Amino acid sequence: MSTQQQVQFAPEPLDVLIIGAGLSGIGTARALTDQCPDKRFAILEARQAIGGTWDLFRYPGIRSDSDMYTLSYSFKPWTERKAIADGPDIRRYIEETAEEAGITRFIRFCHRVISANWDSPSACWTLEVEISATDGSVRQEQLQARMLAVCAGYYSYAEGYRPSFPEEQRFAGQFVHPQFWPEYLDYSGKRIVVIGSGATAVTLVPALADKAAHVTMLQRSPSYVVSRPLVDGIAQRLQRWLPLPVAHALTRWKNVLVGIFFFNMARKHPDMFKRRLLDMARDQMGPDIDPKHFSPSYKPWDQRICAVPDGDLFHDLRAGRVSVVTDTVAGFSEHGVRLESGEELPADIVVTATGLKLNMLGDMRLNVDGKPVTPGECMAYKGMMLSDVPNMILTFGYTNSSWTLKAELTANYTCRLLRYMDRKSLSVAVPRRAPEVQETPFLDFTSGYVQRAAGLLPKQGDRKPWQVYQNYLKDKLTIQYGRIDDGTLDFH
């Protein structure tokens, strides 16, 4: 929907401003329309389309690395056959959700939030927003709201993580970063080196192998890679036997519980779990592939485990269309990548699948009563609010499971909080940290993108309600059924 087609919005201040029209933002808007129909809200989206991550990323093979029965919403069953879905299918699913719920008309596209400023006397947020018009002109505007729901994700849309390599200017071929994949890049018959070993790399490599002359995945260190069924057979059978909402709910809970079980097993028995993952990889790769390429030095779930649907990466390895090299980039020649081992990988295209650049709050500046707030100096209340920041809910999904599971809990909590404040005639809710609560890292992850952003992310605490569980069952009990007025939230 273009800006000209949007409806006339209600006068400000609005009750809620949602920042971001991706999975989280559309889910939050749906929760508000269902649970708080009297609340006036709008969604501010910096881009020109719905979808967030799933509209931004357009590289070949882009897909979910969570199953779609948990990545989809609980209220809108996933009906496609693939359990690990392609990016365009996910984007269409989000768009359908918005249209069916009548949410699209509340989205203000091309609205990028520059800063958010809280004023205690008026109990209101004032946002400085940059608005881009179709003719290329840009203007600034102020918008006001009582509550902010920040659904902008946790990484930069403007830039990915791209390390510089020695002598890369010598390379006569083309560098491509997956986050900014050229729309008309022709890689047919080309030799491609993909630098990286994470979820993006293992997704890209099989997709590129369909047309490329050869694809090499160059990794500094291996990741755990596990083959998962592209189609969930149990889900398909349940959909044949049961009403669709019931089948969806059962499949969703099945996948949640299985995921929690295996994650806890990995944490309690890391050596046993690691052996099992390596055995599964060896069975897939065949006798001609060196197992060292899939044998990480870290424990399972110290970093996210990469899923490949129906073992597509391993299939291409066995067929010889793809190879894996574990080494370090020493430099570049005109025709390829030079490695520390002395080997040179010939390449026409080098894809730098080197990761994301994390940010917080969509890079907007945050001020409370004129004082700048740095999220990295705050503590996260239930993983959803920042200490000493009033009337702001932050959506941050799971790293060991589907993003949407936590996003839905957060959206429902937002509605619970608003209804509670209405019943008690309250206008402000702000979490206050007690001095005895000790800081711990927000994410217990060794992934490079997390370590690089350690100073950007808020802290978590060593006790309730400041802990970040990464566990859907614990969060459901705490967030959905726990008391709103728990002695930590300060209401006035």
N, C-alpha and C positions, 0 to 999 in steps of 0.2 A: 504494500500500500504506500503510495507516495504521500509526501507531507500535505499536498493539496487535497487529498482525498480524506484526510483525517477529520474526525468529528470535532465540533466545538467543545472544548474542555470546560469542566466545571471551574468556577472561580477558586482562587487560591486563598489561604493555604489549603492544599489537599491533605487528606488524612494520611496517605501513604504514597511515596514515590519509590518505584522499583527501578533499580539501575541494572539494565541488561535484559535482552529479550532472547536469551538462550533457554536451555532446559530448565534452569533454576528460575529465571524470571517469569517464564510462561506458567510454570508450576505454581509459583507464588501468587500470580494474578488469578489463576483458577481457584486457589484456596480462598482468596479474598472474596471472589464473586459468590462462592458457595457458602462460606462460613461467616462472612461479614458483609452482607449485601448492601448495608447502609453506608459503607466506607467509600469515599471518593479517592480514586487512585489513578496514576498514569505510569507508563513504563518509558524510561528514557533509554534509547538505543543509539549508540554512536555510529553504527553502520546503517546501511540502507535496507537491511533484510533481517528477518527472524532467523534464529538458529545458533547464534554465538559461535562456538568452536566448530560446529558442524556446517556452518556457512563459510567460515574463514578458511578451513583446511580443504584444499582441492587436489592434493597430490594423488597419484595413481594408487588405487587399492585402499584409500582411507576407509577405516572401519572402526567399530567399537572394539575395545579389548575387555569389556564387560559383557555378560550375556544380556540380551535385550529384554528378558523378563524381569530383570532388576533395574536395568537402565531406563526402561520405559516407566510411565506413571502407573500407580496402582489403580487409578480410576479409568485408564484408557488401555485396554488389553492390546498387547502386541500380536498382530494377526499374520504377519509375514512368516514365511517358512524358516528363514535363516535366524538362528539364535545369536550369531555374531554378525551384525548387520553392516552394510555399506553406509558410508557417510551420506550420500544423497537420500537413501531411505530414511535415515534418522532425521535429516532435515525436513523431509516431507511430513514425517510423523509429528514433529514439533509444530509445523505450520498448520496441520490439520487440527491439532489440539487447540491452538489459538483461535482458529476460525469457528470450530464447533462451540467453544465457550463464549464467543463474542468478544474476545480479548483484543484482536488485531486493531480494532478502532481506538483502543486506548494507548497504542504505542506511538510515541513521538520519535520518528526515525531521524537519523543524522543529528542527534542531540548528544554531545559529548560533555560530560560533567568535568569542569575544571577544578572546582572547589566546593566544599560543603561546610557551612558555618552555622554552628548552633548558638542560639541566643536564649539564655535562661529566663530573663523576664517575660519573653513572649512564648517560651516553650515551643520553639519553632526552628526548623532548619531552613536556611536560605542557600540555594545552590546557584553558583555561577555556571552557566551552560553555554557552550559554543555550538552554534547551529549552522550547519552547512546547507546551502541552497543548491538546487540543480544547476544553476548557472555558474557555480564555483565560488560565489560570494560567501562570506562568513560573517556572522554577527553574534553578539553576546546578549544573553537574556538572564534574568533572575527568576527562579522558581522557588516556591515555598511549600513546605510540608511538615506535618507533625511527626512523622515517622519515616525513616529511611530503611529500605530493604535492599541491601547491596548484593546483587546477583551477577557480578561482573567476572566471576572466576578468579583465578590466582596467577595468571601469567599474562605477559604483555602481548597484545595483538599487533603492536607496532614493530616489534623486533623479536627475533629468536636468539638463542645463544649460538654465537658463531665465533669460535676461537680462530685466531690467525695462525697460519702454518708457515714454517720456514720456506722461503723461495716460491711461494705460491704464485707470485707474479710471472714466473717463468712458464707456467702451464698455459698451453695454447688452446686448450679446450674450454669448457663452460662449467662454472660453479653454479650449483642450484641449492637453495635451502628449501626444505619441504614446506615450511610455513608460507612461502611465497612462490609457489610452483608456477612457472610460466604457462599460461593457458594453452599456447600453441606449440609447446616444446615437442619436437619430433625426435624420439630416441630410438626409432626403428633401426636395427642393425648396428647400433652404437655399443661401444664397450663402456660400461658404467662401473664406477667404484662408489659404493655407499659407505661413508664413514659414520659408524655408529653401531650400537648393538641393542638398543632399547626397542620399545614398542613401535616407534615410527620406522626404524630400520627393518624390523622383521615383517612389517606390513608392506613396505615399499619394494623390498627385494623380489618377492614372488610376482608382484604385479608388473614390475619392470621386465622380468625375465620372459614374459610373453612375447615381447617385441624386440628386446635388445639382443645384440650378438652374444653378450655374456655379462653377467652381473657379479661383482665381488663385494661381499660385505666385509669391510675392514674394521676390526674392532680392537681397541686398546686392551679391553678385558671382556671376558664372556658374560653373558646373562643366562639366567635359567629360561629355557624355552620349552613350553609344554604344548602338545597337540590336544586340541579340544574339538568335539563334534561341531560341525557347522550347523547341523539340525539337531534340536533336542527331541529325541524320540518320545520321551515321557510326556513332554508338553504337547506333541502332536496327537498322541493317543488320548490325553485328557480332553483336548479340544473336540475330539470326535465323540466322546462319551458324555461330556458335561456342558452346561451353559458356559459361554465364553468367559464371563467375569469370574465364575467359580474356577474354571480351568486355569485362568491367568493367575488368580490369587494362590492357588495350590502350587503352581510352578514357581511362582515368585518366592514363596516360603521355602519350597524345596531347595532352591538355589541359594537362598540366604543361609539356611541352616547348614547346607553342605559346605559353603564357603567359610563359615565360621568354624566348623569342625576342622577343616584342613588347615586353616590359618593357625588355630590353637595347637594342632598337631605339630606344625612346623616350628612353632615357638617352644613347645615343650620338649620335642625330640628332634632338634635340628639335624643331627648327623644322620639319623635314620631317614628323615624326610628328604634330605639331600641325596642320599644313595638312591632312593626311589625315583626322584626326578631325573638323576643321571642315567639310571637304568632305562627309564622311559625314553629318554633322548637317544640312547644307544640303539634301542630297538627301532627307532624311526630313521636314524641316519645311515644305517647299514655298515658293512665292514670297511668300506674305503674311506670314511671320514674320520679324522683324528678326534677322539672324544674331548680333547683339551679345549676345543672351540666352544663347548657347551658345559664347561666345568668351572663355574665361578669360584673365587676364593672366599666370598662372603656367604653368610647363612641365608637360607631361603626366607624371603620377605624382609630382609634388610633393605632390599630394593624390590620394586614391583616385578612379579613374574610375568613374562611375555607369553601370550597365548597365540597359537597359530591354528586357524580353522582347518580341520581335516589334515593337519600336518603339511600344509602347502609348501612351506619353506624346506622341510626335509625332502619332500618329493622332488623339488627342483634341484636340490643338492645331489640326490641319487642319480638324477637324469643328466647331470653335468652342465645344466644351464646356469647354475649358481655355484660359487665357491666362497668359502669363509677363510679369512686370514686374520690371525691374532698377532698383532705387531703394532709398532708405533711409527707415526709419520716422521721421517727424518727431513723430508723436503720434497720439492717437486721438480720434475724435468719438463721439457716441452710436451712430452707425450704421456706423462703419467705421474704416479706417486712413488717416491723413493722411500723405502722402509729402513728402519734401524738395522735390520738383519742384512741389508745390502740388496735385497730383492727390489725389483721395480714392477709395479702394477700398471700395465698399459691402460689408458683411459681416454675417452673422448668427452665424457661428462663425469664430474665429481659431485655427488650429492652429500651435503654436509648435514646429516641427520644427527646433529650434535646436541640437540636438546632445546629446552624452553628457557626463556628468561622470566623468572617469577616477578610479580609485582603484587601490590595489595590495593584493594579498593579501586581498581581500574585506573590507577595512577592519579586519582583526584587528591587534592590537598584537603586536609581535615583540620578544622579549628573548633574549639569549644570555648565560648565566651572570649574570643580574640586570641586564645593561646593555641599554637600549633600542636597537633597530636601526631605522634609517630607510632604507627601500629606495632612496630617492633619493640617498643617500650611498654606496651600494654599487656595485660593478661586476658586470655580468652575465657569468657564465662560460658560454660557448656558448649564450647566450640562455636558459639553463635553471636556473642556480643563482646565488646571491648570494655575493659575496666575504665570507669570514669567517663565513658562516652554515652550520653543519654540517647534513648529512642533510636537506636540503630541496630539492625539485625544483619549479620554477615553470614552468607551461605558459603560453606566450605565442605565439600563432599569427602567421601572416604578415599584413602589411598590404597586400601587392601580390598576394596569392594566397589560396587557401583556408586557413582557420584549421586545419582538421583535418590537413593535410599535416604541419605542424610539430608538432601535438599528438601524432600517432602516433609520430613520431620521438622525441619526448620520453618518451612512455610506454614505448617499447622500450628507450630508454637507461636509464630507471629500473630496468627488469628486468635489463639487462646489469650495471648498477652493483651491484645487490643480489647477483647471482650471483657477481660478482667478489669482493665483500667476504666472501661465505660461503666461497669457495675459499681465501682468504687469511686467514680467521679475523679479519677486521677489523670494527670496529663503528662507526667514524666516518669520514666523507669530507667534507672542507671545502676549497673553492677558496681559494687564497692568491694575492693580487695582488702581483706584483713592483713595486718602486718606480718602475721606468722605464716602466711601461705608462701611456700618456697617455689621458685621458678624452675621449670624444666622445659626442654625444647618442645615446640608445638608438634613437630613430626619426628617420630623415632625411625628415621629413614636415612640411609647412607647415599642415596642417589645424588649425583652431581648437582642437579637442578635444585634440590632441597638444601644441600650444603652451601651452595653459592648464595642462597637467599636467607640464610639463617638469621641475619640481622633485620630482614624485612618482615618476617612472620612474627605474629604475637607469640608470647610464651603461654604455656599451660602451667597449672599449679600441681602441687603434690597431694591435693585432696579435693573432694567434692566441694562445690560444683564447678571447679576450675579445671578438671581433668578432661582430656580429649581421648575418648575410649577407642575409637576406630572399631566399634562393635555395635552393630545395629540393635541387638536385643537390649544391651545396657542403655543405649541412647533412647530407645523407645520407652523404656521404663522411666528414665530420668526426664526426658523432654516431653513426652506425650502424657504421662500420668503423674509426674512429680508436681509438687506444689509450686504455684507461680510465686507467691509471697514466701520465699524460703529463707528470709533473713539476710540474703546477700544482695538481692535487688532492692534498691532504695527508691521508694515511691513518694511522690509529692505532687 
